[in-house]
Amino acid sequence: MVSSGSGARRPGIPKAGQLQLAQPLLTLVSSVLLLGEHRTRPPR
C-alpha cells in the first residue's frame, strides 16, 4: 500500500524549494563578488 503523505517525509524537497527562492539574491551577490558588478540607481 502506498502512503499518501510519503512526499512530506522527504527532507530534500523543502530545501530545494528554499534554494530556488534564494537563487535571485544569490545570483546578484555572486555577480558582485566575482565580476565586480555594481548596482546604480536609475536617473530621476
Rosetta silent file (secondary structure, phi, psi, omega in degrees, C-alpha in Angstrom):
SEQUENCE: MVSSGSGARRPGIPKAGQLQLAQPLLTLVSSVLLLGEHRTRPPR
SCORE:     score description
SCORE:     0.000 S_00000001
   1 L     0.000  137.748 -179.555    0.000    0.000    0.000 S_00000001
   2 L   -97.333  128.954  178.427    1.302    3.468   -0.881 S_00000001
   3 L   -78.542  137.342 -178.522    1.013    6.173    1.748 S_00000001
   4 L   -73.433  -19.554 -179.032   -0.464    9.436    0.510 S_00000001
   5 L  -101.486   22.161 -175.959    1.901   11.507    2.706 S_00000001
   6 H   -66.140  -28.398  179.956    5.146    9.891    1.547 S_00000001
   7 H   -71.770  -24.665 -178.974    6.352   13.096   -0.113 S_00000001
   8 H   -73.297  -16.731 -179.076    6.184   15.057    3.113 S_00000001
   9 H   -87.643   -4.074 -179.493    8.844   12.826    4.655 S_00000001
  10 L   -86.985  111.832 -177.785   11.479   13.761    2.108 S_00000001
  11 L   -73.258  -19.711 -176.787   13.687   16.476    3.649 S_00000001
  12 H   -72.967  -27.773 -176.435   15.392   17.306    0.339 S_00000001
  13 H   -70.191  -46.842  176.830   12.309   18.708   -1.380 S_00000001
  14 H   -63.360  -35.834  178.171   11.631   21.629    1.021 S_00000001
  15 H   -65.553  -38.610  178.213   15.329   22.543    0.992 S_00000001
  16 H   -63.994  -37.699  177.755   15.323   22.603   -2.806 S_00000001
  17 H   -65.046  -40.368  178.334   12.321   24.962   -2.713 S_00000001
  18 H   -65.604  -38.828  178.634   14.108   27.320   -0.326 S_00000001
  19 H   -64.086  -39.255  179.068   17.168   27.319   -2.571 S_00000001
  20 H   -66.326  -33.200  177.551   15.041   28.250   -5.575 S_00000001
  21 H   -70.670  -33.193 -177.965   13.568   31.177   -3.634 S_00000001
  22 H   -86.430   -9.256 -173.077   17.026   32.418   -2.657 S_00000001
  23 H   -59.064  -42.686  178.393   18.541   31.943   -6.118 S_00000001
  24 H   -61.069  -41.660  178.545   17.954   35.518   -7.466 S_00000001
  25 H   -66.037  -42.109  178.697   19.613   37.054   -4.412 S_00000001
  26 H   -63.739  -34.606  177.716   22.499   34.593   -4.578 S_00000001
  27 H   -65.079  -44.053  178.855   22.965   35.431   -8.261 S_00000001
  28 H   -64.414  -43.639 -179.649   23.219   39.155   -7.528 S_00000001
  29 H   -64.577  -42.322 -179.585   25.639   38.619   -4.655 S_00000001
  30 H   -67.481  -33.381  178.017   27.842   36.294   -6.707 S_00000001
  31 H   -68.194  -35.929  176.579   27.963   38.773   -9.601 S_00000001
  32 H   -65.793  -45.445 -176.276   29.157   41.494   -7.237 S_00000001
  33 H   -71.580  -42.925 -173.614   31.811   39.250   -5.722 S_00000001
  34 H   -85.612  -38.067 -173.060   33.044   37.519   -8.873 S_00000001
  35 H  -106.082   -9.486 -178.076   32.660   40.172  -11.564 S_00000001
  36 L    72.861   24.973  179.100   32.910   43.380   -9.589 S_00000001
  37 L   -70.068  148.633  178.212   29.474   44.484  -10.778 S_00000001
  38 L  -128.367  140.077  178.421   27.926   47.487   -9.097 S_00000001
  39 L   -91.454  129.275  178.201   24.268   48.401   -8.811 S_00000001
  40 L  -117.406  154.274  177.431   23.463   52.004   -9.642 S_00000001
  41 L   -80.202  144.930  176.746   20.260   53.940   -9.175 S_00000001
  42 L   -69.482  150.242  178.603   18.373   54.936  -12.305 S_00000001
  43 L   -65.255  148.153 -179.563   18.423   58.648  -13.140 S_00000001
  44 L   -89.821    0.000    0.000   15.435   60.647  -11.967 S_00000001
